[in-house]
Amino acid sequence: MRIRYYPKGESGDVQEYLRALRRDPRTMKAAVKLDIDLQTLEEFWPETLNVTVRRLKGWEPLLEIKRRYDRAGYRIFFCVRRDELWLLSAYEKHSEGAPRSELEKAYGRMQLVLGERR
């Protein structure tokens, strides 16, 4: 599998989000753990090994990487297209359940990546 970033493939919002986490000393270790999660998925998909991946019921085929670190929850929404894992959006979780606005944004981007929406 190959990691791709919405919208351009080589760069996008999730890549910028991870860079910002790496620059902040308080979140640098969380970014490293997310990087390891992504490398694991890139190498072993569809086996998720120790990476927590959740299918989002009602938002199929949207998927979510879940990472907990230092009392914070980090989420990356993604989808699979052929041999590519498309990272659609990411956020730090502050409440139970994913915010509807984040789900709608990721779902819309997924539809564009999968060619289901123009």
C-alpha atoms as one frame of an Amber mdcrd trajectory, in Angstrom:
protein
   0.000   0.000   0.000   1.017   3.570  -0.498   0.054   6.519   1.706  -1.562
   9.402  -0.173  -2.744  12.729   1.221  -5.971  14.446   0.196  -6.188  16.429
  -2.093  -2.985  16.231  -4.111  -1.589  12.846  -3.147   1.862  14.000  -2.096
   0.660  16.758   0.243  -2.455  17.776   2.087  -4.194  18.673   5.331  -3.228
  15.512   7.225   0.426  15.927   6.329   0.313  19.526   7.609  -1.510  18.396
  10.766   1.213  15.816  11.498   3.944  18.395  10.871   2.303  20.755  13.354
   2.162  17.977  15.956   5.872  17.265  15.421   6.791  20.941  15.940   5.045
  21.179  19.302   7.053  19.590  22.168   3.777  18.680  23.935   2.501  16.613
  20.981   5.740  15.442  19.361   5.494  11.926  20.851   1.882  11.595  19.707
   3.031  12.477  16.174   5.731   9.800  16.326   3.150   7.212  17.382   0.830
   8.271  14.543   3.758   8.039  12.101   4.422   4.471  13.281   0.720   3.625
  12.915   0.748   4.924   9.336   3.951   3.043   8.464   2.432  -0.143   9.875
  -0.721   0.235   7.776   1.303   1.099   4.682   3.355  -2.065   5.033   0.811
  -4.584   6.327  -2.678  -3.481   5.165  -5.247  -5.008   5.422  -3.707  -6.457
   8.591  -3.815  -3.672  11.163  -1.594  -5.385  13.759  -1.412  -3.072  16.796
  -3.034  -0.097  15.028  -6.603   0.628  16.055  -8.705   1.038  12.916 -12.451
   1.438  13.057 -15.019   1.187  10.304 -17.543   3.987  10.657 -21.034   2.534
  10.560 -23.284   4.559   8.289 -20.288   6.298   6.654 -18.911   3.305   4.743
 -16.300   2.800   3.393 -14.775   5.561   5.568 -12.223   4.306   8.116 -10.638
   5.875  11.182  -7.246   5.422  12.823  -7.566   5.856  16.573  -4.538   6.776
  18.702  -4.620   7.638  22.375  -1.633   9.408  23.882  -1.197  11.367  27.107
  -4.926  11.706  27.795  -5.653  12.984  24.294  -7.324  11.179  21.409  -6.036
  11.592  17.870  -8.007  10.544  14.813  -7.174  10.235  11.134  -9.947   9.491
   8.650  -8.929   7.537   5.567 -10.177   5.371   2.739  -8.668   2.713   0.502
  -8.502   3.050  -3.270  -6.826   0.146  -5.056  -3.319   0.005  -3.510  -3.501
   3.434  -1.858  -4.452   4.565   1.647  -5.856   8.093   1.253  -5.555  10.204
   4.412  -8.528  12.550   4.309  -8.570  14.552   7.536  -7.256  14.493  11.106
  -8.159  16.070  14.406  -7.627  15.866  18.135 -10.612  14.371  19.867 -12.188
  16.278  22.752 -15.510  14.493  23.245 -17.329  11.199  22.834 -17.981  10.366
  19.206 -16.618  12.092  16.151 -17.940  15.598  15.458 -20.447  15.469  12.620
 -18.608  18.270  10.789 -15.399  16.182  10.763 -17.286  13.120   9.512 -19.007
  15.106   6.761 -15.734  16.689   5.646 -13.936  13.327   5.509 -16.878  11.616
   3.796 -17.077  14.310   1.100 -13.345  14.042   0.477 -13.614  10.258   0.327
 -16.317  10.516  -2.322 -14.031  12.720  -4.426 -11.079  10.345  -4.028 -13.212
   7.339  -4.951 -14.779   9.186  -7.888 -18.289   9.057  -6.471 -18.749  12.830
  -6.467 -17.573  15.607  -8.732
